[in-house]
Structures are given as structure tokens and as C-alpha cells.
Amino acid sequence: MNHIDETRQFDVEELTVEDINQILSKVYHTLNERGYNPINQIVGYLQSGDPAYIPRHNEARNLIRHVDRDEIMEVLVRTYIEQVIND
């Protein structure tokens, strides 16, 4: 049976949304501190999976690599949608 057309579910369980938000915040501030455009760098990392988009400074690269990219995207989309709906 072909499972390609079935809908899959993602569920953030291991790390809480707050944990992921804190990691993203630390990575964002580190990128900004190092003179990078944080949005561009985070998007580059999320699209490619290449950790070289995130500097080692302040352990930012290690922090972001502890979170599955799908979980990061889920939190980002959820946060955005919740803000749009509540506005």
C-alpha cells in the first residue's frame, strides 16, 4: 500500500514550545550580536539543515541543533497563526 498520500502528524513533545522559543531567542540575539541578519540566517538553516548558518558563538549552533527543524517550523507557524487570529 502506498502511504505517500496519507497525512502525517507532527507533535512537539520532547521540548516545550517555551524551550524552543528560548532557543530561537538566544540564537536570534547571537546572530544579531555577530552582525548577521538573524531572519535570513535562521531561514537558511531551516531550509537547508546546514548548521553553518548559525555561529558557534554563545553555543548557538549547539542549541539549535538540539531541536528538530520540523519542530522549530511548527512552533513558528503556530505562533504566527495564533497572533493573526488574535489580532
PyMOL Python script that loads the backbone (N, CA, C, O; Angstrom):
from pymol import cmd

cmd.read_pdbstr("""\
ATOM      1  N   MET A   1       0.846  -1.192   0.000  1.00  0.00           N
ATOM      2  CA  MET A   1       0.000   0.000   0.000  1.00  0.00           C
ATOM      3  C   MET A   1       0.883   1.243   0.000  1.00  0.00           C
ATOM      4  O   MET A   1       1.885   1.292   0.713  1.00  0.00           O
ATOM      5  N   ASN A   2       0.522   2.235  -0.785  1.00  0.00           N
ATOM      6  CA  ASN A   2       1.287   3.463  -0.920  1.00  0.00           C
ATOM      7  C   ASN A   2       0.855   4.470   0.146  1.00  0.00           C
ATOM      8  O   ASN A   2      -0.313   4.855   0.202  1.00  0.00           O
ATOM      9  N   HIS A   3       1.805   4.900   0.999  1.00  0.00           N
ATOM     10  CA  HIS A   3       1.498   5.820   2.093  1.00  0.00           C
ATOM     11  C   HIS A   3       1.878   7.263   1.777  1.00  0.00           C
ATOM     12  O   HIS A   3       1.836   8.119   2.660  1.00  0.00           O
ATOM     13  N   ILE A   4       2.246   7.539   0.536  1.00  0.00           N
ATOM     14  CA  ILE A   4       2.695   8.877   0.158  1.00  0.00           C
ATOM     15  C   ILE A   4       1.574   9.900   0.303  1.00  0.00           C
ATOM     16  O   ILE A   4       1.832  11.046   0.671  1.00  0.00           O
ATOM     17  N   ASP A   5       0.346   9.510   0.022  1.00  0.00           N
ATOM     18  CA  ASP A   5      -0.769  10.448   0.046  1.00  0.00           C
ATOM     19  C   ASP A   5      -1.409  10.617   1.416  1.00  0.00           C
ATOM     20  O   ASP A   5      -2.333  11.415   1.572  1.00  0.00           O
ATOM     21  N   GLU A   6      -0.934   9.881   2.404  1.00  0.00           N
ATOM     22  CA  GLU A   6      -1.516   9.993   3.739  1.00  0.00           C
ATOM     23  C   GLU A   6      -0.967  11.220   4.458  1.00  0.00           C
ATOM     24  O   GLU A   6       0.194  11.590   4.282  1.00  0.00           O
ATOM     25  N   THR A   7      -1.805  11.837   5.257  1.00  0.00           N
ATOM     26  CA  THR A   7      -1.395  12.997   6.037  1.00  0.00           C
ATOM     27  C   THR A   7      -0.628  12.529   7.264  1.00  0.00           C
ATOM     28  O   THR A   7      -1.065  11.627   7.979  1.00  0.00           O
ATOM     29  N   ARG A   8       0.494  13.138   7.492  1.00  0.00           N
ATOM     30  CA  ARG A   8       1.305  12.812   8.669  1.00  0.00           C
ATOM     31  C   ARG A   8       1.111  13.884   9.713  1.00  0.00           C
ATOM     32  O   ARG A   8       0.774  15.022   9.385  1.00  0.00           O
ATOM     33  N   GLN A   9       1.320  13.532  10.972  1.00  0.00           N
ATOM     34  CA  GLN A   9       1.166  14.491  12.063  1.00  0.00           C
ATOM     35  C   GLN A   9       2.496  14.691  12.772  1.00  0.00           C
ATOM     36  O   GLN A   9       3.263  13.752  12.982  1.00  0.00           O
ATOM     37  N   PHE A  10       2.741  15.934  13.130  1.00  0.00           N
ATOM     38  CA  PHE A  10       3.891  16.266  13.955  1.00  0.00           C
ATOM     39  C   PHE A  10       3.375  16.673  15.319  1.00  0.00           C
ATOM     40  O   PHE A  10       2.322  17.300  15.435  1.00  0.00           O
ATOM     41  N   ASP A  11       4.119  16.315  16.347  1.00  0.00           N
ATOM     42  CA  ASP A  11       3.707  16.656  17.695  1.00  0.00           C
ATOM     43  C   ASP A  11       4.943  17.034  18.497  1.00  0.00           C
ATOM     44  O   ASP A  11       5.848  16.218  18.671  1.00  0.00           O
ATOM     45  N   VAL A  12       4.984  18.267  18.986  1.00  0.00           N
ATOM     46  CA  VAL A  12       6.111  18.725  19.792  1.00  0.00           C
ATOM     47  C   VAL A  12       5.894  18.226  21.203  1.00  0.00           C
ATOM     48  O   VAL A  12       5.017  18.711  21.919  1.00  0.00           O
ATOM     49  N   GLU A  13       6.706  17.244  21.601  1.00  0.00           N
ATOM     50  CA  GLU A  13       6.554  16.673  22.933  1.00  0.00           C
ATOM     51  C   GLU A  13       7.823  16.783  23.766  1.00  0.00           C
ATOM     52  O   GLU A  13       7.769  17.168  24.934  1.00  0.00           O
ATOM     53  N   GLU A  14       8.958  16.450  23.174  1.00  0.00           N
ATOM     54  CA  GLU A  14      10.190  16.381  23.940  1.00  0.00           C
ATOM     55  C   GLU A  14      10.578  17.741  24.515  1.00  0.00           C
ATOM     56  O   GLU A  14      10.866  17.855  25.706  1.00  0.00           O
ATOM     57  N   LEU A  15      10.585  18.754  23.684  1.00  0.00           N
ATOM     58  CA  LEU A  15      10.862  20.115  24.140  1.00  0.00           C
ATOM     59  C   LEU A  15       9.549  20.883  24.119  1.00  0.00           C
ATOM     60  O   LEU A  15       8.727  20.707  23.219  1.00  0.00           O
ATOM     61  N   THR A  16       9.364  21.718  25.100  1.00  0.00           N
ATOM     62  CA  THR A  16       8.143  22.520  25.128  1.00  0.00           C
ATOM     63  C   THR A  16       8.272  23.684  24.158  1.00  0.00           C
ATOM     64  O   THR A  16       9.365  24.023  23.705  1.00  0.00           O
ATOM     65  N   VAL A  17       7.147  24.277  23.856  1.00  0.00           N
ATOM     66  CA  VAL A  17       7.141  25.461  22.991  1.00  0.00           C
ATOM     67  C   VAL A  17       8.010  26.549  23.625  1.00  0.00           C
ATOM     68  O   VAL A  17       8.737  27.253  22.923  1.00  0.00           O
ATOM     69  N   GLU A  18       7.936  26.684  24.931  1.00  0.00           N
ATOM     70  CA  GLU A  18       8.753  27.704  25.616  1.00  0.00           C
ATOM     71  C   GLU A  18      10.241  27.422  25.448  1.00  0.00           C
ATOM     72  O   GLU A  18      11.033  28.345  25.255  1.00  0.00           O
ATOM     73  N   ASP A  19      10.624  26.137  25.521  1.00  0.00           N
ATOM     74  CA  ASP A  19      12.031  25.777  25.323  1.00  0.00           C
ATOM     75  C   ASP A  19      12.499  26.181  23.927  1.00  0.00           C
ATOM     76  O   ASP A  19      13.571  26.764  23.765  1.00  0.00           O
ATOM     77  N   ILE A  20      11.692  25.869  22.936  1.00  0.00           N
ATOM     78  CA  ILE A  20      12.052  26.199  21.551  1.00  0.00           C
ATOM     79  C   ILE A  20      12.089  27.706  21.365  1.00  0.00           C
ATOM     80  O   ILE A  20      12.983  28.219  20.693  1.00  0.00           O
ATOM     81  N   ASN A  21      11.140  28.422  21.946  1.00  0.00           N
ATOM     82  CA  ASN A  21      11.149  29.890  21.856  1.00  0.00           C
ATOM     83  C   ASN A  21      12.404  30.466  22.492  1.00  0.00           C
ATOM     84  O   ASN A  21      12.989  31.408  21.956  1.00  0.00           O
ATOM     85  N   GLN A  22      12.827  29.921  23.621  1.00  0.00           N
ATOM     86  CA  GLN A  22      14.040  30.408  24.286  1.00  0.00           C
ATOM     87  C   GLN A  22      15.273  30.146  23.431  1.00  0.00           C
ATOM     88  O   GLN A  22      16.153  31.000  23.321  1.00  0.00           O
ATOM     89  N   ILE A  23      15.334  28.962  22.827  1.00  0.00           N
ATOM     90  CA  ILE A  23      16.466  28.641  21.959  1.00  0.00           C
ATOM     91  C   ILE A  23      16.494  29.585  20.759  1.00  0.00           C
ATOM     92  O   ILE A  23      17.547  30.125  20.420  1.00  0.00           O
ATOM     93  N   LEU A  24      15.352  29.785  20.120  1.00  0.00           N
ATOM     94  CA  LEU A  24      15.296  30.704  18.975  1.00  0.00           C
ATOM     95  C   LEU A  24      15.688  32.118  19.380  1.00  0.00           C
ATOM     96  O   LEU A  24      16.375  32.813  18.632  1.00  0.00           O
ATOM     97  N   SER A  25      15.257  32.540  20.546  1.00  0.00           N
ATOM     98  CA  SER A  25      15.599  33.874  21.034  1.00  0.00           C
ATOM     99  C   SER A  25      17.108  34.006  21.236  1.00  0.00           C
ATOM    100  O   SER A  25      17.699  35.008  20.833  1.00  0.00           O
ATOM    101  N   LYS A  26      17.732  33.011  21.853  1.00  0.00           N
ATOM    102  CA  LYS A  26      19.179  33.049  22.072  1.00  0.00           C
ATOM    103  C   LYS A  26      19.935  33.038  20.749  1.00  0.00           C
ATOM    104  O   LYS A  26      20.909  33.771  20.576  1.00  0.00           O
ATOM    105  N   VAL A  27      19.482  32.201  19.814  1.00  0.00           N
ATOM    106  CA  VAL A  27      20.125  32.137  18.505  1.00  0.00           C
ATOM    107  C   VAL A  27      19.963  33.470  17.782  1.00  0.00           C
ATOM    108  O   VAL A  27      20.916  33.979  17.192  1.00  0.00           O
ATOM    109  N   TYR A  28      18.762  34.034  17.825  1.00  0.00           N
ATOM    110  CA  TYR A  28      18.487  35.325  17.184  1.00  0.00           C
ATOM    111  C   TYR A  28      19.434  36.403  17.735  1.00  0.00           C
ATOM    112  O   TYR A  28      20.059  37.134  16.967  1.00  0.00           O
ATOM    113  N   HIS A  29      19.534  36.495  19.053  1.00  0.00           N
ATOM    114  CA  HIS A  29      20.374  37.530  19.672  1.00  0.00           C
ATOM    115  C   HIS A  29      21.850  37.310  19.358  1.00  0.00           C
ATOM    116  O   HIS A  29      22.594  38.271  19.165  1.00  0.00           O
ATOM    117  N   THR A  30      22.273  36.063  19.308  1.00  0.00           N
ATOM    118  CA  THR A  30      23.669  35.774  18.953  1.00  0.00           C
ATOM    119  C   THR A  30      23.954  36.193  17.524  1.00  0.00           C
ATOM    120  O   THR A  30      24.977  36.821  17.250  1.00  0.00           O
ATOM    121  N   LEU A  31      23.058  35.851  16.612  1.00  0.00           N
ATOM    122  CA  LEU A  31      23.241  36.251  15.211  1.00  0.00           C
ATOM    123  C   LEU A  31      23.300  37.764  15.087  1.00  0.00           C
ATOM    124  O   LEU A  31      24.155  38.300  14.383  1.00  0.00           O
ATOM    125  N   ASN A  32      22.404  38.444  15.760  1.00  0.00           N
ATOM    126  CA  ASN A  32      22.375  39.909  15.731  1.00  0.00           C
ATOM    127  C   ASN A  32      23.667  40.479  16.311  1.00  0.00           C
ATOM    128  O   ASN A  32      24.243  41.417  15.758  1.00  0.00           O
ATOM    129  N   GLU A  33      24.112  39.915  17.412  1.00  0.00           N
ATOM    130  CA  GLU A  33      25.342  40.363  18.064  1.00  0.00           C
ATOM    131  C   GLU A  33      26.557  40.198  17.152  1.00  0.00           C
ATOM    132  O   GLU A  33      27.478  41.014  17.189  1.00  0.00           O
ATOM    133  N   ARG A  34      26.558  39.151  16.341  1.00  0.00           N
ATOM    134  CA  ARG A  34      27.675  38.878  15.445  1.00  0.00           C
ATOM    135  C   ARG A  34      27.565  39.636  14.123  1.00  0.00           C
ATOM    136  O   ARG A  34      28.446  39.514  13.271  1.00  0.00           O
ATOM    137  N   GLY A  35      26.487  40.425  13.937  1.00  0.00           N
ATOM    138  CA  GLY A  35      26.352  41.248  12.747  1.00  0.00           C
ATOM    139  C   GLY A  35      25.643  40.589  11.582  1.00  0.00           C
ATOM    140  O   GLY A  35      25.653  41.118  10.471  1.00  0.00           O
ATOM    141  N   TYR A  36      25.025  39.437  11.821  1.00  0.00           N
ATOM    142  CA  TYR A  36      24.276  38.749  10.763  1.00  0.00           C
ATOM    143  C   TYR A  36      22.822  39.204  10.767  1.00  0.00           C
ATOM    144  O   TYR A  36      22.331  39.732  11.764  1.00  0.00           O
ATOM    145  N   ASN A  37      22.139  38.995   9.645  1.00  0.00           N
ATOM    146  CA  ASN A  37      20.696  39.202   9.608  1.00  0.00           C
ATOM    147  C   ASN A  37      20.073  37.925  10.174  1.00  0.00           C
ATOM    148  O   ASN A  37      20.078  36.891   9.506  1.00  0.00           O
ATOM    149  N   PRO A  38      19.534  37.982  11.401  1.00  0.00           N
ATOM    150  CA  PRO A  38      19.048  36.769  12.066  1.00  0.00           C
ATOM    151  C   PRO A  38      17.960  36.028  11.297  1.00  0.00           C
ATOM    152  O   PRO A  38      17.958  34.797  11.257  1.00  0.00           O
ATOM    153  N   ILE A  39      17.044  36.761  10.691  1.00  0.00           N
ATOM    154  CA  ILE A  39      15.956  36.104   9.958  1.00  0.00           C
ATOM    155  C   ILE A  39      16.516  35.316   8.780  1.00  0.00           C
ATOM    156  O   ILE A  39      16.173  34.149   8.593  1.00  0.00           O
ATOM    157  N   ASN A  40      17.379  35.953   7.983  1.00  0.00           N
ATOM    158  CA  ASN A  40      17.968  35.276   6.828  1.00  0.00           C
ATOM    159  C   ASN A  40      18.747  34.029   7.241  1.00  0.00           C
ATOM    160  O   ASN A  40      18.652  32.986   6.594  1.00  0.00           O
ATOM    161  N   GLN A  41      19.515  34.144   8.319  1.00  0.00           N
ATOM    162  CA  GLN A  41      20.336  33.019   8.752  1.00  0.00           C
ATOM    163  C   GLN A  41      19.480  31.859   9.263  1.00  0.00           C
ATOM    164  O   GLN A  41      19.755  30.699   8.955  1.00  0.00           O
ATOM    165  N   ILE A  42      18.446  32.171  10.040  1.00  0.00           N
ATOM    166  CA  ILE A  42      17.582  31.115  10.573  1.00  0.00           C
ATOM    167  C   ILE A  42      16.811  30.447   9.440  1.00  0.00           C
ATOM    168  O   ILE A  42      16.677  29.224   9.420  1.00  0.00           O
ATOM    169  N   VAL A  43      16.307  31.237   8.502  1.00  0.00           N
ATOM    170  CA  VAL A  43      15.605  30.660   7.348  1.00  0.00           C
ATOM    171  C   VAL A  43      16.563  29.776   6.547  1.00  0.00           C
ATOM    172  O   VAL A  43      16.188  28.681   6.127  1.00  0.00           O
ATOM    173  N   GLY A  44      17.778  30.237   6.334  1.00  0.00           N
ATOM    174  CA  GLY A  44      18.766  29.424   5.618  1.00  0.00           C
ATOM    175  C   GLY A  44      19.004  28.096   6.317  1.00  0.00           C
ATOM    176  O   GLY A  44      19.094  27.055   5.667  1.00  0.00           O
ATOM    177  N   TYR A  45      19.104  28.130   7.630  1.00  0.00           N
ATOM    178  CA  TYR A  45      19.298  26.893   8.394  1.00  0.00           C
ATOM    179  C   TYR A  45      18.077  25.979   8.278  1.00  0.00           C
ATOM    180  O   TYR A  45      18.214  24.775   8.060  1.00  0.00           O
ATOM    181  N   LEU A  46      16.886  26.558   8.426  1.00  0.00           N
ATOM    182  CA  LEU A  46      15.674  25.745   8.371  1.00  0.00           C
ATOM    183  C   LEU A  46      15.470  25.110   7.003  1.00  0.00           C
ATOM    184  O   LEU A  46      15.025  23.966   6.911  1.00  0.00           O
ATOM    185  N   GLN A  47      15.788  25.834   5.950  1.00  0.00           N
ATOM    186  CA  GLN A  47      15.613  25.300   4.599  1.00  0.00           C
ATOM    187  C   GLN A  47      16.649  24.236   4.255  1.00  0.00           C
ATOM    188  O   GLN A  47      16.324  23.224   3.635  1.00  0.00           O
ATOM    189  N   SER A  48      17.878  24.465   4.652  1.00  0.00           N
ATOM    190  CA  SER A  48      18.964  23.593   4.211  1.00  0.00           C
ATOM    191  C   SER A  48      19.362  22.528   5.230  1.00  0.00           C
ATOM    192  O   SER A  48      19.824  21.446   4.868  1.00  0.00           O
ATOM    193  N   GLY A  49      19.178  22.849   6.498  1.00  0.00           N
ATOM    194  CA  GLY A  49      19.658  21.947   7.542  1.00  0.00           C
ATOM    195  C   GLY A  49      21.142  22.100   7.811  1.00  0.00           C
ATOM    196  O   GLY A  49      21.707  21.376   8.630  1.00  0.00           O
ATOM    197  N   ASP A  50      21.775  23.042   7.123  1.00  0.00           N
ATOM    198  CA  ASP A  50      23.210  23.264   7.278  1.00  0.00           C
ATOM    199  C   ASP A  50      23.467  24.119   8.515  1.00  0.00           C
ATOM    200  O   ASP A  50      23.093  25.292   8.534  1.00  0.00           O
ATOM    201  N   PRO A  51      24.095  23.561   9.543  1.00  0.00           N
ATOM    202  CA  PRO A  51      24.328  24.323  10.771  1.00  0.00           C
ATOM    203  C   PRO A  51      25.311  25.469  10.604  1.00  0.00           C
ATOM    204  O   PRO A  51      25.438  26.301  11.503  1.00  0.00           O
ATOM    205  N   ALA A  52      26.013  25.535   9.471  1.00  0.00           N
ATOM    206  CA  ALA A  52      26.969  26.618   9.244  1.00  0.00           C
ATOM    207  C   ALA A  52      26.281  27.984   9.179  1.00  0.00           C
ATOM    208  O   ALA A  52      26.954  29.010   9.282  1.00  0.00           O
ATOM    209  N   TYR A  53      24.964  28.019   9.013  1.00  0.00           N
ATOM    210  CA  TYR A  53      24.232  29.291   9.038  1.00  0.00           C
ATOM    211  C   TYR A  53      24.179  29.886  10.440  1.00  0.00           C
ATOM    212  O   TYR A  53      23.893  31.072  10.603  1.00  0.00           O
ATOM    213  N   ILE A  54      24.451  29.075  11.437  1.00  0.00           N
ATOM    214  CA  ILE A  54      24.366  29.509  12.835  1.00  0.00           C
ATOM    215  C   ILE A  54      25.771  29.487  13.434  1.00  0.00           C
ATOM    216  O   ILE A  54      26.456  28.468  13.349  1.00  0.00           O
ATOM    217  N   PRO A  55      26.212  30.598  14.041  1.00  0.00           N
ATOM    218  CA  PRO A  55      27.569  30.630  14.594  1.00  0.00           C
ATOM    219  C   PRO A  55      27.695  29.781  15.865  1.00  0.00           C
ATOM    220  O   PRO A  55      26.709  29.480  16.539  1.00  0.00           O
ATOM    221  N   ARG A  56      28.911  29.419  16.157  1.00  0.00           N
ATOM    222  CA  ARG A  56      29.193  28.663  17.385  1.00  0.00           C
ATOM    223  C   ARG A  56      29.199  29.574  18.611  1.00  0.00           C
ATOM    224  O   ARG A  56      29.091  29.103  19.743  1.00  0.00           O
ATOM    225  N   HIS A  57      29.323  30.850  18.382  1.00  0.00           N
ATOM    226  CA  HIS A  57      29.365  31.838  19.463  1.00  0.00           C
ATOM    227  C   HIS A  57      28.169  31.630  20.400  1.00  0.00           C
ATOM    228  O   HIS A  57      27.051  31.395  19.940  1.00  0.00           O
ATOM    229  N   ASN A  58      28.401  31.715  21.682  1.00  0.00           N
ATOM    230  CA  ASN A  58      27.365  31.537  22.714  1.00  0.00           C
ATOM    231  C   ASN A  58      26.654  30.186  22.616  1.00  0.00           C
ATOM    232  O   ASN A  58      25.520  30.044  23.074  1.00  0.00           O
ATOM    233  N   GLU A  59      27.321  29.196  22.018  1.00  0.00           N
ATOM    234  CA  GLU A  59      26.750  27.847  21.863  1.00  0.00           C
ATOM    235  C   GLU A  59      25.471  27.832  21.024  1.00  0.00           C
ATOM    236  O   GLU A  59      24.678  26.896  21.125  1.00  0.00           O
ATOM    237  N   ALA A  60      25.263  28.866  20.192  1.00  0.00           N
ATOM    238  CA  ALA A  60      24.034  28.970  19.400  1.00  0.00           C
ATOM    239  C   ALA A  60      23.864  27.770  18.471  1.00  0.00           C
ATOM    240  O   ALA A  60      22.761  27.237  18.347  1.00  0.00           O
ATOM    241  N   ARG A  61      24.927  27.350  17.829  1.00  0.00           N
ATOM    242  CA  ARG A  61      24.822  26.220  16.898  1.00  0.00           C
ATOM    243  C   ARG A  61      24.432  24.939  17.636  1.00  0.00           C
ATOM    244  O   ARG A  61      23.583  24.181  17.166  1.00  0.00           O
ATOM    245  N   ASN A  62      25.049  24.704  18.779  1.00  0.00           N
ATOM    246  CA  ASN A  62      24.703  23.513  19.558  1.00  0.00           C
ATOM    247  C   ASN A  62      23.259  23.564  20.043  1.00  0.00           C
ATOM    248  O   ASN A  62      22.560  22.551  20.030  1.00  0.00           O
ATOM    249  N   LEU A  63      22.813  24.735  20.469  1.00  0.00           N
ATOM    250  CA  LEU A  63      21.438  24.874  20.947  1.00  0.00           C
ATOM    251  C   LEU A  63      20.430  24.533  19.861  1.00  0.00           C
ATOM    252  O   LEU A  63      19.522  23.729  20.077  1.00  0.00           O
ATOM    253  N   ILE A  64      20.591  25.144  18.696  1.00  0.00           N
ATOM    254  CA  ILE A  64      19.592  24.955  17.643  1.00  0.00           C
ATOM    255  C   ILE A  64      19.621  23.537  17.082  1.00  0.00           C
ATOM    256  O   ILE A  64      18.605  23.048  16.588  1.00  0.00           O
ATOM    257  N   ARG A  65      20.765  22.877  17.151  1.00  0.00           N
ATOM    258  CA  ARG A  65      20.855  21.508  16.639  1.00  0.00           C
ATOM    259  C   ARG A  65      20.175  20.497  17.560  1.00  0.00           C
ATOM    260  O   ARG A  65      19.946  19.356  17.158  1.00  0.00           O
ATOM    261  N   HIS A  66      19.852  20.896  18.778  1.00  0.00           N
ATOM    262  CA  HIS A  66      19.134  20.012  19.703  1.00  0.00           C
ATOM    263  C   HIS A  66      17.633  19.977  19.428  1.00  0.00           C
ATOM    264  O   HIS A  66      16.897  19.217  20.057  1.00  0.00           O
ATOM    265  N   VAL A  67      17.188  20.799  18.489  1.00  0.00           N
ATOM    266  CA  VAL A  67      15.761  20.865  18.153  1.00  0.00           C
ATOM    267  C   VAL A  67      15.587  20.426  16.706  1.00  0.00           C
ATOM    268  O   VAL A  67      16.299  20.892  15.817  1.00  0.00           O
ATOM    269  N   ASP A  68      14.656  19.546  16.482  1.00  0.00           N
ATOM    270  CA  ASP A  68      14.352  19.118  15.121  1.00  0.00           C
ATOM    271  C   ASP A  68      13.822  20.319  14.339  1.00  0.00           C
ATOM    272  O   ASP A  68      13.009  21.086  14.855  1.00  0.00           O
ATOM    273  N   ARG A  69      14.274  20.484  13.111  1.00  0.00           N
ATOM    274  CA  ARG A  69      13.847  21.630  12.296  1.00  0.00           C
ATOM    275  C   ARG A  69      12.336  21.650  12.102  1.00  0.00           C
ATOM    276  O   ARG A  69      11.738  22.724  12.063  1.00  0.00           O
ATOM    277  N   ASP A  70      11.712  20.490  11.982  1.00  0.00           N
ATOM    278  CA  ASP A  70      10.257  20.434  11.844  1.00  0.00           C
ATOM    279  C   ASP A  70       9.557  20.996  13.078  1.00  0.00           C
ATOM    280  O   ASP A  70       8.517  21.645  12.970  1.00  0.00           O
ATOM    281  N   GLU A  71      10.136  20.741  14.249  1.00  0.00           N
ATOM    282  CA  GLU A  71       9.555  21.277  15.474  1.00  0.00           C
ATOM    283  C   GLU A  71       9.680  22.797  15.521  1.00  0.00           C
ATOM    284  O   GLU A  71       8.758  23.487  15.959  1.00  0.00           O
ATOM    285  N   ILE A  72      10.818  23.317  15.069  1.00  0.00           N
ATOM    286  CA  ILE A  72      11.000  24.773  15.020  1.00  0.00           C
ATOM    287  C   ILE A  72       9.964  25.388  14.088  1.00  0.00           C
ATOM    288  O   ILE A  72       9.322  26.381  14.433  1.00  0.00           O
ATOM    289  N   MET A  73       9.803  24.795  12.905  1.00  0.00           N
ATOM    290  CA  MET A  73       8.831  25.340  11.951  1.00  0.00           C
ATOM    291  C   MET A  73       7.410  25.252  12.499  1.00  0.00           C
ATOM    292  O   MET A  73       6.607  26.161  12.286  1.00  0.00           O
ATOM    293  N   GLU A  74       7.094  24.167  13.204  1.00  0.00           N
ATOM    294  CA  GLU A  74       5.769  24.046  13.795  1.00  0.00           C
ATOM    295  C   GLU A  74       5.510  25.162  14.802  1.00  0.00           C
ATOM    296  O   GLU A  74       4.440  25.770  14.796  1.00  0.00           O
ATOM    297  N   VAL A  75       6.476  25.428  15.656  1.00  0.00           N
ATOM    298  CA  VAL A  75       6.323  26.491  16.654  1.00  0.00           C
ATOM    299  C   VAL A  75       6.193  27.846  15.973  1.00  0.00           C
ATOM    300  O   VAL A  75       5.363  28.660  16.376  1.00  0.00           O
ATOM    301  N   LEU A  76       6.994  28.098  14.955  1.00  0.00           N
ATOM    302  CA  LEU A  76       6.926  29.379  14.249  1.00  0.00           C
ATOM    303  C   LEU A  76       5.566  29.570  13.585  1.00  0.00           C
ATOM    304  O   LEU A  76       4.973  30.643  13.686  1.00  0.00           O
ATOM    305  N   VAL A  77       5.076  28.551  12.917  1.00  0.00           N
ATOM    306  CA  VAL A  77       3.777  28.655  12.244  1.00  0.00           C
ATOM    307  C   VAL A  77       2.665  28.798  13.271  1.00  0.00           C
ATOM    308  O   VAL A  77       1.774  29.632  13.108  1.00  0.00           O
ATOM    309  N   ARG A  78       2.707  27.992  14.329  1.00  0.00           N
ATOM    310  CA  ARG A  78       1.680  28.073  15.373  1.00  0.00           C
ATOM    311  C   ARG A  78       1.643  29.474  15.997  1.00  0.00           C
ATOM    312  O   ARG A  78       0.569  30.051  16.171  1.00  0.00           O
ATOM    313  N   THR A  79       2.806  30.011  16.328  1.00  0.00           N
ATOM    314  CA  THR A  79       2.883  31.340  16.940  1.00  0.00           C
ATOM    315  C   THR A  79       2.336  32.400  15.992  1.00  0.00           C
ATOM    316  O   THR A  79       1.581  33.280  16.406  1.00  0.00           O
ATOM    317  N   TYR A  80       2.716  32.315  14.726  1.00  0.00           N
ATOM    318  CA  TYR A  80       2.237  33.278  13.739  1.00  0.00           C
ATOM    319  C   TYR A  80       0.719  33.201  13.589  1.00  0.00           C
ATOM    320  O   TYR A  80       0.037  34.225  13.628  1.00  0.00           O
ATOM    321  N   ILE A  81       0.193  31.996  13.418  1.00  0.00           N
ATOM    322  CA  ILE A  81      -1.250  31.829  13.222  1.00  0.00           C
ATOM    323  C   ILE A  81      -2.015  32.314  14.452  1.00  0.00           C
ATOM    324  O   ILE A  81      -3.038  32.986  14.317  1.00  0.00           O
ATOM    325  N   GLU A  82      -1.533  31.985  15.637  1.00  0.00           N
ATOM    326  CA  GLU A  82      -2.213  32.431  16.861  1.00  0.00           C
ATOM    327  C   GLU A  82      -2.247  33.954  16.955  1.00  0.00           C
ATOM    328  O   GLU A  82      -3.245  34.530  17.388  1.00  0.00           O
ATOM    329  N   GLN A  83      -1.158  34.605  16.550  1.00  0.00           N
ATOM    330  CA  GLN A  83      -1.116  36.073  16.589  1.00  0.00           C
ATOM    331  C   GLN A  83      -2.069  36.663  15.562  1.00  0.00           C
ATOM    332  O   GLN A  83      -2.756  37.643  15.849  1.00  0.00           O
ATOM    333  N   VAL A  84      -2.118  36.081  14.371  1.00  0.00           N
ATOM    334  CA  VAL A  84      -3.003  36.581  13.317  1.00  0.00           C
ATOM    335  C   VAL A  84      -4.468  36.425  13.740  1.00  0.00           C
ATOM    336  O   VAL A  84      -5.271  37.337  13.544  1.00  0.00           O
ATOM    337  N   ILE A  85      -4.809  35.293  14.309  1.00  0.00           N
ATOM    338  CA  ILE A  85      -6.186  35.027  14.712  1.00  0.00           C
ATOM    339  C   ILE A  85      -6.606  35.939  15.864  1.00  0.00           C
ATOM    340  O   ILE A  85      -7.757  36.373  15.929  1.00  0.00           O
ATOM    341  N   ASN A  86      -5.681  36.227  16.763  1.00  0.00           N
ATOM    342  CA  ASN A  86      -5.986  37.046  17.936  1.00  0.00           C
ATOM    343  C   ASN A  86      -5.971  38.543  17.651  1.00  0.00           C
ATOM    344  O   ASN A  86      -6.403  39.328  18.496  1.00  0.00           O
ATOM    345  N   ASP A  87      -5.489  38.953  16.495  1.00  0.00           N
ATOM    346  CA  ASP A  87      -5.463  40.386  16.160  1.00  0.00           C
ATOM    347  C   ASP A  87      -6.777  40.831  15.554  1.00  0.00           C
ATOM    348  O   ASP A  87      -6.934  42.003  15.212  1.00  0.00           O
TER     349      ASP A  87
END
""", "prot")
cmd.dss("prot")
cmd.show_as("cartoon", "prot")
cmd.util.cbc("prot")
cmd.orient("prot")
